């Protein structure tokens, strides 16, 4: 279900102006997640009915070039494909944010040309995924999604939130080697606010120097990396 909406964003869809649709619910329980309410307590509101959101997107169309669909984990929503089709009928591009845990959905959307850009979260090195996701994550599914995106022609990027204790230099090396040379990796610093696990609110983010060191590792491994 849709649990939130932002009229227009200049930063969520690279190079485009786009409203942002937030889909509630997630199969992960990342302790550092700062959308805790969206993950744990997604609630239906008439304000976020599909018809109302589509009407708002139609109103924004004069300024917008695309729509960002984020979460939570959007691919959990059974109505996602129909929603995307209705947005595409407005001649708007679609960016999908995903944790990559449903590769078959991702492959289907790409095959049917329903999405134009994908940003996939990489939580940490694959052998530590249970720590970063808070669940026994299906890491084979995550790796399959990486393979799907890497082998596709669809513009995409991978994103890692650098959480102290969950993402170290060794993890950055591991992530880079899992993704492969030439892939885009966006590194974002951890924000200790409204975290799903309250204990993470007391963790200090990495320093700028530490983040730059991660960036240096990623570029040395042949990735197109940046910090946001």
Residue frames as a rotation matrix with the C-alpha (Angstrom) as fourth column:
UNK 1
0.573 0.820 0.000 0.00
0.820 -0.573 0.000 0.00
0.000 0.000 -1.000 0.00
UNK 2
-0.106 -0.551 0.828 1.03
0.408 -0.784 -0.469 3.61
0.907 0.288 0.308 -0.46
UNK 3
0.368 0.175 -0.913 1.96
0.928 -0.003 0.373 5.15
0.063 -0.985 -0.164 2.88
UNK 4
0.156 -0.335 -0.929 3.46
0.352 -0.860 0.369 8.49
-0.923 -0.385 -0.016 1.88
UNK 5
0.469 0.031 0.883 4.01
0.873 -0.165 -0.458 11.01
0.132 0.986 -0.104 -0.90
UNK 6
-0.119 -0.534 -0.837 6.37
0.400 -0.797 0.452 13.90
-0.909 -0.281 0.308 -1.58
UNK 7
0.719 0.616 -0.323 5.29
-0.005 -0.460 -0.888 16.37
-0.695 0.640 -0.328 -4.26
UNK 8
0.892 -0.452 -0.020 8.58
-0.060 -0.074 -0.995 17.05
0.449 0.889 -0.093 -6.03
UNK 9
0.650 -0.760 -0.004 12.19
0.186 0.154 0.970 16.10
-0.737 -0.631 0.241 -5.42
UNK 10
0.763 -0.478 -0.435 15.32
-0.641 -0.467 -0.609 17.34
0.088 0.743 -0.663 -7.14
UNK 11
-0.167 -0.956 0.239 17.61
-0.985 0.172 -0.002 14.66
-0.039 -0.236 -0.971 -5.69
UNK 12
0.059 0.226 0.972 15.83
-0.498 0.851 -0.168 11.29
-0.865 -0.474 0.163 -5.65
UNK 13
0.730 0.121 0.672 15.87
0.493 0.588 -0.641 10.62
-0.473 0.800 0.370 -9.40
UNK 14
-0.222 -0.943 -0.249 19.30
0.466 -0.327 0.822 11.48
-0.857 0.066 0.512 -10.85
UNK 15
-0.942 -0.313 0.118 18.96
0.264 -0.478 0.838 14.29
-0.206 0.821 0.533 -13.35
UNK 16
-0.459 0.851 0.254 15.17
0.390 -0.063 0.919 14.50
0.798 0.521 -0.303 -13.15
UNK 17
-0.724 0.425 0.543 12.50
-0.685 -0.536 -0.493 16.29
0.081 -0.729 0.680 -11.14
UNK 18
-0.458 0.519 -0.722 10.17
0.010 0.815 0.579 13.70
0.889 0.258 -0.379 -9.65
UNK 19
0.299 0.581 0.757 7.51
-0.893 -0.109 0.436 13.20
0.336 -0.807 0.486 -7.00
UNK 20
-0.780 -0.597 -0.187 8.27
-0.450 0.743 -0.496 10.38
0.436 -0.303 -0.848 -4.56
UNK 21
0.413 0.906 -0.095 5.80
-0.657 0.369 0.658 7.63
0.631 -0.209 0.747 -3.66
UNK 22
-0.632 -0.605 0.484 6.48
-0.764 0.386 -0.516 5.72
0.126 -0.696 -0.707 -0.42
UNK 23
0.209 0.641 -0.738 5.23
-0.381 0.749 0.542 2.13
0.900 0.168 0.401 -0.24
UNK 24
0.189 -0.071 0.979 4.73
-0.981 -0.059 0.185 0.81
0.045 -0.996 -0.081 3.29
UNK 25
0.895 0.141 0.423 6.02
-0.259 0.936 0.237 -2.48
-0.363 -0.322 0.875 4.65
UNK 26
0.158 -0.889 -0.429 9.35
-0.908 0.040 -0.417 -4.29
0.388 0.456 -0.801 4.33
UNK 27
0.854 0.091 -0.512 10.66
-0.003 0.985 0.170 -7.82
0.520 -0.143 0.842 4.66
UNK 28
-0.200 -0.953 -0.229 13.89
0.529 0.092 -0.844 -6.58
0.825 -0.290 0.486 6.26
UNK 29
0.890 0.386 -0.243 14.33
0.402 -0.413 0.817 -5.16
0.215 -0.825 -0.523 9.74
UNK 30
-0.012 -0.959 0.283 17.54
0.584 -0.236 -0.776 -3.19
0.811 0.156 0.563 9.30
UNK 31
0.175 0.119 -0.977 18.33
0.979 -0.122 0.161 -1.81
-0.101 -0.985 -0.138 12.77
UNK 32
-0.669 -0.549 -0.502 19.64
0.487 -0.833 0.262 1.46
-0.562 -0.069 0.824 11.32
UNK 33
-0.401 0.569 0.718 16.61
0.816 -0.135 0.563 2.13
0.417 0.811 -0.410 9.11
UNK 34
-0.929 0.058 -0.366 15.34
0.153 -0.840 -0.520 5.70
-0.338 -0.539 0.771 9.53
UNK 35
-0.494 0.853 -0.166 11.93
-0.677 -0.258 0.689 4.92
0.545 0.453 0.705 8.02
UNK 36
-0.997 -0.030 0.068 10.95
-0.067 0.747 -0.661 2.83
-0.031 -0.664 -0.747 11.03
UNK 37
-0.350 0.936 0.025 7.27
-0.378 -0.117 -0.918 3.81
-0.857 -0.331 0.395 11.04
UNK 38
0.114 0.353 -0.928 6.96
-0.992 -0.012 -0.126 3.07
-0.055 0.935 0.349 7.33
UNK 39
-0.580 -0.447 -0.681 8.48
-0.504 0.854 -0.132 -0.39
0.640 0.267 -0.720 7.88
UNK 40
-0.984 0.065 -0.166 6.81
0.170 0.630 -0.758 -1.38
0.055 -0.774 -0.631 11.14
UNK 41
-0.393 0.876 -0.280 3.50
0.417 -0.102 -0.903 0.44
-0.820 -0.472 -0.325 11.06
UNK 42
-0.994 0.098 0.047 2.34
0.002 -0.413 0.911 0.95
0.108 0.906 0.410 7.48
UNK 43
-0.420 0.901 -0.103 -1.24
0.400 0.082 -0.913 2.17
-0.814 -0.425 -0.395 7.65
UNK 44
-0.433 0.371 0.822 -3.79
0.866 -0.083 0.494 2.83
0.251 0.925 -0.285 4.96
UNK 45
-0.430 0.344 -0.835 -4.99
0.255 -0.840 -0.478 6.39
-0.866 -0.419 0.273 4.65
UNK 46
0.532 0.717 0.451 -7.56
0.689 -0.056 -0.723 7.72
-0.493 0.695 -0.524 2.21
UNK 47
0.658 -0.357 -0.663 -5.07
-0.405 -0.910 0.089 10.55
-0.635 0.210 -0.743 1.59
UNK 48
-0.412 -0.894 -0.176 -2.78
-0.729 0.208 0.652 7.97
-0.546 0.397 -0.737 0.02
UNK 49
0.432 0.598 0.675 -5.31
0.072 0.723 -0.687 6.02
-0.899 0.345 0.269 -2.01
UNK 50
-0.378 -0.601 0.704 -4.03
0.726 0.280 0.628 5.04
-0.575 0.748 0.331 -5.45
UNK 51
0.309 0.584 0.750 -6.55
0.920 -0.384 -0.079 7.32
0.242 0.715 -0.656 -7.15
UNK 52
0.959 0.065 -0.277 -5.55
0.168 -0.914 0.370 10.34
-0.229 -0.401 -0.887 -5.06
UNK 53
0.114 -0.989 -0.095 -1.83
0.119 -0.081 0.990 9.76
-0.986 -0.125 0.108 -5.57
UNK 54
-0.302 -0.175 0.937 -2.32
0.913 0.229 0.337 9.33
-0.273 0.958 0.091 -9.31
UNK 55
0.699 0.610 0.373 -4.26
0.679 -0.730 -0.078 12.60
0.225 0.308 -0.925 -9.34
UNK 56
0.766 -0.477 -0.431 -1.43
-0.035 -0.700 0.713 14.35
-0.642 -0.531 -0.553 -7.50
UNK 57
-0.253 -0.873 0.416 1.13
0.451 0.274 0.849 12.93
-0.856 0.402 0.325 -9.91
UNK 58
0.074 0.376 0.924 -0.98
0.994 -0.099 -0.040 14.12
0.076 0.921 -0.381 -12.83
UNK 59
0.955 0.278 -0.104 -1.05
0.292 -0.942 0.166 17.61
-0.051 -0.188 -0.981 -11.29
UNK 60
0.439 -0.872 -0.217 2.74
-0.121 -0.297 0.947 17.53
-0.890 -0.390 -0.236 -10.82
UNK 61
0.368 -0.288 0.884 3.30
0.774 0.621 -0.120 16.34
-0.515 0.729 0.451 -14.38
UNK 62
0.935 0.018 0.354 3.79
0.245 -0.755 -0.609 19.86
0.256 0.656 -0.710 -15.73
UNK 63
0.578 -0.759 0.300 6.99
-0.815 -0.557 0.163 20.10
0.044 -0.339 -0.940 -13.65
UNK 64
0.249 -0.443 0.861 7.98
-0.464 0.726 0.508 16.46
-0.850 -0.526 -0.025 -13.28
UNK 65
-0.130 -0.387 -0.913 9.93
-0.974 0.223 0.044 14.18
0.187 0.895 -0.406 -15.60
UNK 66
-0.393 -0.054 -0.918 9.48
-0.079 0.997 -0.025 10.95
0.916 0.063 -0.396 -13.65
UNK 67
0.620 0.579 0.530 8.28
-0.650 0.000 0.760 9.30
0.440 -0.815 0.377 -10.45
UNK 68
-0.611 -0.788 -0.069 10.34
-0.548 0.484 -0.682 7.63
0.571 -0.380 -0.728 -7.73
UNK 69
0.639 0.753 -0.156 8.82
-0.420 0.512 0.749 4.58
0.644 -0.413 0.644 -6.03
UNK 70
-0.510 -0.858 0.064 10.52
-0.409 0.177 -0.895 3.79
0.756 -0.483 -0.442 -2.74
UNK 71
0.432 0.683 -0.589 9.73
0.190 0.570 0.799 2.23
0.882 -0.457 0.117 0.61
UNK 72
0.435 0.534 0.725 9.77
-0.481 0.818 -0.315 0.16
-0.761 -0.212 0.613 2.68
UNK 73
-0.757 -0.566 0.327 10.18
-0.043 0.542 0.839 -2.42
-0.652 0.621 -0.435 -0.03
UNK 74
-0.275 0.720 -0.637 7.96
-0.858 -0.483 -0.175 -1.55
-0.434 0.498 0.751 -3.01
UNK 75
-0.566 0.015 -0.824 8.17
-0.634 0.631 0.447 -4.98
0.527 0.776 -0.348 -4.67
UNK 76
-0.954 0.300 -0.006 6.14
0.216 0.674 -0.707 -6.44
-0.208 -0.675 -0.708 -1.78
UNK 77
-0.407 0.841 -0.356 3.09
-0.450 -0.524 -0.723 -4.47
-0.795 -0.134 0.592 -2.91
UNK 78
-0.330 0.321 0.888 0.77
0.618 0.784 -0.054 -6.62
-0.713 0.531 -0.457 -5.07
UNK 79
0.691 0.720 0.060 -0.60
0.540 -0.459 -0.705 -3.51
-0.480 0.520 -0.706 -6.76
UNK 80
-0.007 -0.793 -0.609 2.79
0.030 -0.609 0.793 -2.16
-1.000 -0.013 0.028 -7.82
UNK 81
-0.731 -0.324 0.600 2.69
0.554 0.231 0.800 -3.30
-0.398 0.917 0.011 -11.45
UNK 82
0.152 0.875 0.460 -0.76
0.978 -0.201 0.060 -1.80
0.144 0.440 -0.886 -12.08
UNK 83
0.674 0.043 -0.737 0.30
0.364 -0.888 0.282 1.43
-0.642 -0.458 -0.614 -10.38
UNK 84
-0.379 -0.902 -0.207 3.42
0.129 -0.273 0.953 1.67
-0.916 0.335 0.220 -12.54
UNK 85
-0.523 0.242 0.817 1.39
0.849 0.237 0.473 1.08
-0.079 0.941 -0.329 -15.70
UNK 86
0.577 0.816 0.010 -0.93
0.816 -0.577 -0.019 3.95
-0.010 0.019 -1.000 -14.79
UNK 87
0.433 -0.513 -0.741 2.01
0.078 -0.798 0.597 6.28
-0.898 -0.316 -0.306 -14.12
UNK 88
-0.623 -0.720 0.306 3.71
0.332 0.110 0.937 5.31
-0.709 0.685 0.171 -17.37
UNK 89
0.002 0.727 0.686 0.48
1.000 0.020 -0.024 6.11
-0.031 0.686 -0.727 -19.20
UNK 90
0.851 0.228 -0.474 1.20
0.289 -0.956 0.059 9.73
-0.439 -0.187 -0.879 -18.19
UNK 91
0.698 -0.654 0.293 4.50
0.323 -0.078 -0.943 9.49
0.640 0.753 0.156 -20.13
UNK 92
0.608 -0.515 0.605 6.60
-0.783 -0.514 0.350 9.68
0.130 -0.687 -0.715 -16.98
UNK 93
-0.104 -0.744 -0.660 9.76
-0.326 0.653 -0.684 7.71
0.940 0.144 -0.310 -16.26
UNK 94
0.897 0.434 0.088 9.89
-0.261 0.358 0.896 5.34
0.358 -0.827 0.434 -13.28
UNK 95
-0.325 -0.945 0.036 12.72
-0.564 0.163 -0.810 4.94
0.760 -0.283 -0.585 -10.78
UNK 96
0.756 0.549 -0.356 12.42
-0.101 0.636 0.765 1.98
0.646 -0.543 0.536 -8.43
UNK 97
-0.229 -0.763 0.605 14.24
-0.896 -0.077 -0.437 1.73
0.379 -0.642 -0.666 -5.10
UNK 98
0.765 0.503 -0.403 14.61
-0.363 0.853 0.375 -1.85
0.532 -0.141 0.835 -3.87
UNK 99
0.310 -0.660 0.684 16.53
-0.813 0.189 0.551 -4.08
-0.493 -0.727 -0.478 -1.49
UNK 100
-0.260 -0.478 -0.839 16.86
-0.918 0.391 0.062 -6.68
0.299 0.786 -0.541 -4.24
UNK 101
-0.678 -0.046 0.733 15.17
-0.489 0.773 -0.404 -9.50
-0.549 -0.633 -0.547 -2.35
UNK 102
0.302 0.807 0.507 12.66
0.084 0.507 -0.858 -10.23
-0.949 0.302 0.086 -5.12
UNK 103
-0.623 -0.729 -0.283 14.75
-0.207 -0.196 0.959 -10.73
-0.754 0.656 -0.029 -8.26
UNK 104
-0.597 0.449 0.664 11.93
0.771 0.552 0.320 -12.31
-0.223 0.703 -0.676 -10.27
UNK 105
0.539 0.778 -0.323 9.79
0.674 -0.629 -0.388 -9.20
-0.505 -0.009 -0.863 -9.82
UNK 106
0.136 -0.603 -0.786 12.74
-0.247 -0.789 0.562 -7.02
-0.960 0.117 -0.256 -10.81
UNK 107
-0.817 -0.484 0.313 13.48
0.123 0.384 0.915 -9.13
-0.563 0.786 -0.254 -13.90
UNK 108
-0.161 0.861 0.482 9.81
0.954 0.261 -0.148 -9.07
-0.253 0.436 -0.864 -14.91
UNK 109
0.625 0.386 -0.678 9.62
0.319 -0.919 -0.230 -5.28
-0.713 -0.073 -0.698 -14.65
UNK 110
-0.263 -0.808 -0.527 12.78
-0.367 -0.422 0.829 -4.87
-0.892 0.412 -0.186 -16.70
UNK 111
-0.785 -0.031 0.619 11.63
0.450 0.657 0.604 -7.35
-0.426 0.753 -0.502 -19.32
UNK 112
0.107 0.937 0.331 8.28
0.987 -0.059 -0.151 -5.57
-0.122 0.343 -0.931 -19.69
UNK 113
-0.589 -0.469 0.658 10.00
0.589 -0.807 -0.048 -2.16
0.554 0.359 0.751 -19.83
UNK 114
0.519 0.846 -0.121 8.05
0.648 -0.298 0.701 -0.90
0.557 -0.443 -0.703 -16.83
UNK 115
0.768 -0.328 -0.550 10.97
0.338 -0.522 0.783 0.81
-0.543 -0.788 -0.290 -15.10
UNK 116
0.859 -0.413 0.303 13.66
0.095 -0.452 -0.887 3.18
0.503 0.791 -0.349 -16.31
UNK 117
-0.153 -0.898 0.413 16.11
-0.521 -0.282 -0.806 3.36
0.840 -0.338 -0.425 -13.39
UNK 118
0.746 0.333 -0.576 16.84
0.261 0.650 0.713 1.15
0.613 -0.682 0.398 -10.38
UNK 119
-0.121 -0.755 0.645 18.63
-0.754 -0.353 -0.554 1.95
0.645 -0.553 -0.527 -7.15
UNK 120
0.617 0.291 -0.731 19.40
0.096 0.894 0.437 -1.19
0.781 -0.340 0.523 -5.16
UNK 121
0.578 -0.362 0.731 20.58
-0.811 -0.352 0.467 -1.23
0.089 -0.863 -0.497 -1.57
UNK 122
0.220 -0.585 -0.781 23.62
0.181 0.811 -0.556 -3.30
0.959 -0.019 0.284 -0.68
UNK 123
0.920 0.353 0.171 23.50
-0.074 -0.272 0.959 -3.53
0.385 -0.895 -0.224 3.10
UNK 124
0.357 -0.869 0.343 27.00
-0.774 -0.070 0.629 -4.92
-0.523 -0.490 -0.698 3.76
UNK 125
-0.656 -0.589 -0.472 29.19
-0.745 0.603 0.283 -7.84
0.118 0.538 -0.835 2.68
UNK 126
-0.017 0.795 -0.607 27.04
-0.608 0.473 0.638 -10.83
0.794 0.380 0.475 1.82
UNK 127
-0.302 -0.157 -0.940 28.22
0.433 0.856 -0.282 -12.97
0.850 -0.492 -0.191 4.76
UNK 128
-0.931 -0.030 -0.365 27.04
0.348 -0.383 -0.856 -10.28
-0.114 -0.923 0.367 7.21
UNK 129
-0.653 0.702 0.285 23.62
-0.111 -0.461 0.880 -9.65
0.749 0.543 0.379 5.70
UNK 130
0.103 0.734 -0.671 21.77
0.692 0.432 0.579 -11.15
0.715 -0.524 -0.463 8.66
UNK 131
-0.412 -0.322 -0.853 23.38
0.863 -0.439 -0.251 -8.52
-0.294 -0.839 0.459 10.90
UNK 132
-0.981 -0.083 -0.175 22.49
0.026 -0.952 0.306 -5.59
-0.192 0.296 0.936 8.68
UNK 133
-0.578 0.813 -0.076 18.98
-0.244 -0.083 0.966 -6.73
0.779 0.577 0.246 7.77
UNK 134
-0.557 0.339 0.758 17.91
-0.820 -0.078 -0.568 -8.04
-0.133 -0.938 0.321 11.17
UNK 135
0.620 0.738 0.268 16.50
-0.635 0.672 -0.382 -11.18
-0.462 0.066 0.885 9.53
UNK 136
-0.190 -0.622 0.760 17.76
0.170 0.741 0.650 -14.33
-0.967 0.252 -0.035 7.85
UNK 137
0.269 0.303 -0.914 17.89
-0.694 -0.597 -0.402 -12.65
-0.668 0.743 0.050 4.46
UNK 138
0.720 0.005 0.694 17.88
0.429 0.782 -0.451 -14.65
-0.545 0.623 0.562 1.24
UNK 139
0.100 -0.786 -0.610 21.34
-0.301 -0.609 0.734 -13.64
-0.948 0.110 -0.297 0.08
UNK 140
-0.593 -0.248 0.766 21.05
0.578 0.532 0.619 -15.75
-0.561 0.810 -0.171 -3.08
UNK 141
0.431 0.821 0.373 18.10
0.890 -0.319 -0.327 -13.55
-0.150 0.473 -0.868 -4.11
UNK 142
0.692 -0.258 -0.674 20.15
-0.057 -0.950 0.306 -10.41
-0.719 -0.173 -0.673 -3.44
UNK 143
-0.386 -0.922 0.033 23.02
-0.104 0.079 0.991 -11.74
-0.917 0.379 -0.127 -5.53
UNK 144
-0.297 0.371 0.880 20.62
0.887 0.447 0.111 -12.71
-0.353 0.814 -0.462 -8.32
UNK 145
0.779 0.607 -0.156 19.25
0.533 -0.773 -0.343 -9.15
-0.329 0.184 -0.926 -8.40
UNK 146
0.228 -0.798 -0.557 22.79
-0.302 -0.602 0.739 -7.81
-0.925 0.000 -0.379 -8.70
UNK 147
-0.639 -0.474 0.605 23.38
0.330 0.541 0.773 -10.14
-0.694 0.694 -0.190 -11.65
UNK 148
0.191 0.817 0.544 20.11
0.942 0.002 -0.334 -9.09
-0.275 0.576 -0.770 -13.27
UNK 149
0.847 0.140 -0.512 20.94
0.108 -0.990 -0.091 -5.40
-0.520 0.022 -0.854 -13.02
UNK 150
-0.052 -0.971 -0.231 24.56
-0.297 -0.206 0.932 -5.83
-0.953 0.117 -0.278 -14.09
UNK 151
-0.696 -0.219 0.683 23.49
0.457 0.599 0.658 -7.77
-0.553 0.770 -0.317 -17.16
UNK 152
0.344 0.907 0.245 20.72
0.850 -0.189 -0.492 -5.39
-0.400 0.377 -0.836 -18.15
UNK 153
-0.427 -0.415 0.803 20.75
0.752 -0.657 0.060 -2.20
0.503 0.629 0.592 -20.19
UNK 154
0.633 0.757 0.161 18.66
0.514 -0.566 0.644 -0.35
0.579 -0.325 -0.748 -17.63
UNK 155
-0.177 -0.686 0.706 20.42
-0.252 -0.662 -0.706 2.54
0.951 -0.303 -0.056 -15.85
UNK 156
0.785 0.417 -0.458 21.05
0.281 0.418 0.864 1.58
0.552 -0.807 0.211 -12.26
UNK 157
-0.151 -0.839 0.522 23.14
-0.571 -0.358 -0.739 2.17
0.807 -0.410 -0.425 -9.18
UNK 158
0.209 0.127 -0.970 23.89
0.658 0.715 0.236 0.39
0.724 -0.687 0.066 -5.95
UNK 159
0.207 -0.041 0.977 23.78
-0.486 -0.871 0.066 2.14
0.849 -0.489 -0.200 -2.57
UNK 160
-0.007 -0.247 -0.969 25.37
0.722 0.669 -0.176 1.35
0.692 -0.701 0.174 0.76
UNK 161
0.734 0.207 0.647 24.60
-0.317 -0.738 0.596 3.12
0.601 -0.643 -0.475 4.02
UNK 162
-0.165 -0.930 -0.330 27.89
0.099 0.317 -0.943 3.11
0.981 -0.189 0.040 5.91
UNK 163
0.779 0.506 0.371 26.87
-0.366 -0.114 0.924 2.16
0.509 -0.855 0.097 9.43
UNK 164
-0.319 -0.888 0.331 29.70
-0.837 0.100 -0.538 1.83
0.445 -0.449 -0.775 11.96
UNK 165
-0.372 0.014 0.928 29.86
-0.609 0.751 -0.255 -1.80
-0.700 -0.661 -0.271 13.21
UNK 166
0.477 0.632 0.611 27.99
0.067 0.667 -0.742 -3.06
-0.877 0.394 0.276 10.12
UNK 167
0.914 -0.227 0.336 30.12
0.339 -0.028 -0.940 -1.62
0.222 0.974 0.052 7.29
UNK 168
0.501 -0.838 -0.216 33.89
0.036 -0.229 0.973 -1.62
-0.865 -0.495 -0.084 7.65
UNK 169
-0.042 -0.618 -0.785 36.78
-0.890 -0.334 0.311 -1.28
-0.454 0.712 -0.536 5.20
UNK 170
-0.871 -0.294 0.393 36.76
-0.150 0.922 0.357 -5.04
-0.467 0.252 -0.848 4.69
UNK 171
-0.051 0.940 0.336 33.04
0.512 0.313 -0.800 -4.92
-0.857 0.132 -0.498 3.93
UNK 172
0.490 0.175 -0.854 33.56
-0.489 -0.755 -0.436 -2.16
-0.721 0.632 -0.284 1.36
UNK 173
-0.579 -0.746 -0.329 36.19
-0.743 0.316 0.589 -4.29
-0.336 0.586 -0.738 -0.37
UNK 174
-0.759 0.324 0.564 33.79
0.282 0.945 -0.163 -7.25
-0.586 0.036 -0.809 -0.32
UNK 175
0.312 0.923 -0.226 30.88
0.211 -0.300 -0.931 -5.19
-0.927 0.242 -0.288 -1.67
UNK 176
0.192 -0.307 -0.932 33.01
-0.795 -0.605 0.035 -3.80
-0.575 0.734 -0.360 -4.49
UNK 177
-0.822 -0.564 -0.074 34.20
-0.512 0.677 0.528 -7.23
-0.248 0.472 -0.846 -5.56
UNK 178
-0.446 0.760 0.472 30.65
0.462 0.647 -0.606 -8.57
-0.766 -0.052 -0.641 -5.42
UNK 179
0.513 0.691 -0.509 29.42
-0.032 -0.577 -0.816 -5.78
-0.858 0.435 -0.274 -7.71
UNK 180
0.230 -0.521 0.822 32.34
0.905 0.424 0.016 -5.73
-0.357 0.741 0.569 -10.12
UNK 181
-0.677 -0.635 -0.372 34.26
0.433 -0.752 0.497 -3.07
-0.595 0.175 0.784 -11.97
UNK 182
-0.915 0.236 0.327 32.35
0.176 -0.496 0.850 -0.31
0.363 0.835 0.412 -13.71
UNK 183
0.004 0.962 -0.273 29.29
0.852 0.139 0.504 -0.47
0.523 -0.235 -0.819 -11.48
UNK 184
-0.226 0.024 0.974 27.98
-0.228 -0.973 -0.029 2.65
0.947 -0.229 0.226 -9.78
UNK 185
-0.057 0.159 -0.986 28.12
0.885 0.465 0.023 2.68
0.462 -0.871 -0.167 -5.99
UNK 186
0.103 0.176 0.979 26.70
-0.229 -0.953 0.196 5.49
0.968 -0.245 -0.058 -3.88
UNK 187
-0.439 -0.317 -0.841 27.99
0.743 0.399 -0.538 5.64
0.506 -0.861 0.061 -0.32
UNK 188
0.195 0.524 0.829 25.85
-0.173 -0.814 0.555 7.44
0.965 -0.251 -0.068 2.19
UNK 189
-0.824 -0.543 0.160 26.73
-0.213 0.035 -0.976 8.09
0.525 -0.839 -0.144 5.79
UNK 190
-0.357 0.649 -0.671 24.59
0.809 0.575 0.126 6.68
0.467 -0.498 -0.731 8.57
UNK 191
-0.420 0.325 0.847 22.06
-0.383 -0.910 0.159 9.04
0.823 -0.258 0.507 10.17
UNK 192
-0.849 0.028 -0.528 21.33
0.426 0.628 -0.651 8.25
0.313 -0.778 -0.545 13.83
UNK 193
-0.757 0.650 0.066 17.76
-0.599 -0.650 -0.467 9.55
-0.261 -0.393 0.882 13.83
UNK 194
0.232 0.972 0.030 14.47
-0.926 0.230 -0.299 7.67
-0.298 0.041 0.954 14.12
UNK 195
-0.636 -0.567 -0.523 16.31
-0.703 0.705 0.091 4.34
0.318 0.426 -0.847 13.84
UNK 196
0.253 0.760 -0.599 14.31
-0.404 0.646 0.648 1.13
0.879 0.078 0.470 13.88
UNK 197
0.320 -0.267 -0.909 16.50
0.815 0.567 0.120 -0.14
0.483 -0.779 0.399 16.72
UNK 198
0.960 0.151 0.236 16.68
0.038 -0.905 0.424 2.72
0.277 -0.398 -0.874 19.26
UNK 199
0.592 -0.796 -0.123 20.18
0.420 0.175 0.891 1.60
-0.688 -0.579 0.438 20.30
UNK 200
-0.002 -0.615 0.788 21.48
1.000 0.003 0.005 2.76
-0.006 0.788 0.615 16.93
UNK 201
0.795 0.342 0.501 20.54
0.362 -0.930 0.061 6.34
0.486 0.133 -0.864 17.74
UNK 202
0.860 -0.506 -0.063 23.60
-0.178 -0.413 0.893 6.49
-0.478 -0.757 -0.445 19.99
UNK 203
0.273 -0.780 0.563 26.05
0.817 0.497 0.293 5.35
-0.508 0.380 0.773 17.30
UNK 204
0.184 -0.301 -0.936 28.23
-0.239 -0.937 0.254 8.14
-0.953 0.177 -0.244 15.93
UNK 205
0.985 0.161 0.061 28.36
0.029 0.198 -0.980 8.35
-0.170 0.967 0.190 12.12
UNK 206
0.262 -0.926 0.273 31.66
0.952 0.295 0.088 7.93
-0.161 0.237 0.958 10.32
UNK 207
0.061 -0.365 -0.929 33.85
0.101 -0.924 0.369 11.00
-0.993 -0.117 -0.020 9.95
UNK 208
0.814 0.166 -0.557 34.29
-0.472 -0.370 -0.800 12.65
-0.339 0.914 -0.223 6.56
UNK 209
-0.152 -0.962 -0.225 37.82
-0.979 0.115 0.168 11.23
-0.136 0.246 -0.960 6.45
UNK 210
-0.540 0.008 0.842 36.52
-0.182 0.975 -0.126 7.71
-0.822 -0.221 -0.525 7.01
UNK 211
0.559 0.806 0.195 33.90
0.107 0.163 -0.981 8.12
-0.823 0.569 0.005 4.28
UNK 212
0.597 -0.421 -0.683 36.56
-0.792 -0.448 -0.415 9.41
-0.131 0.788 -0.601 1.91
UNK 213
-0.527 -0.780 0.339 38.64
-0.725 0.620 0.300 6.33
-0.444 -0.088 -0.892 2.70
UNK 214
-0.073 0.607 0.792 35.69
0.207 0.786 -0.583 4.13
-0.976 0.121 -0.183 1.71
UNK 215
0.831 0.382 -0.405 35.34
-0.244 -0.404 -0.882 6.16
-0.500 0.831 -0.242 -1.49
UNK 216
0.065 -0.911 -0.408 39.03
-0.980 -0.135 0.145 5.66
-0.187 0.390 -0.901 -2.24
UNK 217
-0.562 -0.205 0.801 38.65
-0.233 0.969 0.085 1.89
-0.794 -0.139 -0.592 -1.80
UNK 218
0.373 0.829 0.417 35.66
0.253 0.342 -0.905 1.79
-0.893 0.443 -0.082 -4.14
UNK 219
0.803 -0.098 -0.588 37.37
-0.543 -0.528 -0.653 3.79
-0.247 0.843 -0.477 -6.87
UNK 220
-0.260 -0.966 0.005 40.56
-0.912 0.247 0.328 1.75
-0.318 0.081 -0.945 -6.53
UNK 221
-0.464 0.185 0.866 38.44
0.066 0.983 -0.174 -1.38
-0.883 -0.024 -0.468 -7.10
UNK 222
-0.968 -0.065 0.241 37.22
0.241 -0.005 0.970 0.07
-0.062 0.998 0.021 -10.38
UNK 223
-0.080 0.997 -0.026 33.75
0.985 0.074 -0.158 1.25
-0.156 -0.038 -0.987 -9.36
UNK 224
-0.475 0.101 0.874 32.16
0.250 -0.937 0.244 4.58
0.844 0.335 0.420 -10.25
UNK 225
-0.085 0.358 -0.930 31.63
0.969 0.247 0.006 5.74
0.231 -0.900 -0.368 -6.70
UNK 226
-0.364 0.002 0.931 30.41
-0.057 -0.998 -0.020 8.84
0.930 -0.060 0.363 -4.92
UNK 227
-0.754 0.155 -0.638 29.42
0.656 0.126 -0.744 10.00
-0.035 -0.980 -0.197 -1.44
UNK 228
-0.191 0.710 0.677 26.12
0.139 -0.663 0.735 11.65
0.972 0.235 0.028 -0.68
